[in-house]
């Protein structure tokens, strides 16, 4: 179930529902309903927003086994980059300049 995986992944990342809501732009009540399996048919847009904040692919929310490919250290780095306000384009340029 998608809601169970959202909750599991959110808790693994030590995020509250409020924090996930704030960062993803998805209403706190909707995330809560999703996690309690009251809402069982989220749109792709909602899944993309949630997956982006959880640093996973949408597939990981849809598949039985959640993607655990990114370790905690990388997730922390990514969250710090997001919090610092660096845009995706700035990050792409940084990576391009280093290669």
Secondary structure, DSSP 4 states (H G I P E B T S, - for coil): -HHHHHHHHHHHTT--HHHHHHHHT--HHHHHHHHTTS-----HHHHHHHHHHHTS-HHHHHSSS----S-HHHHHHHHHHHHHT--HHHHHHHHHHH-
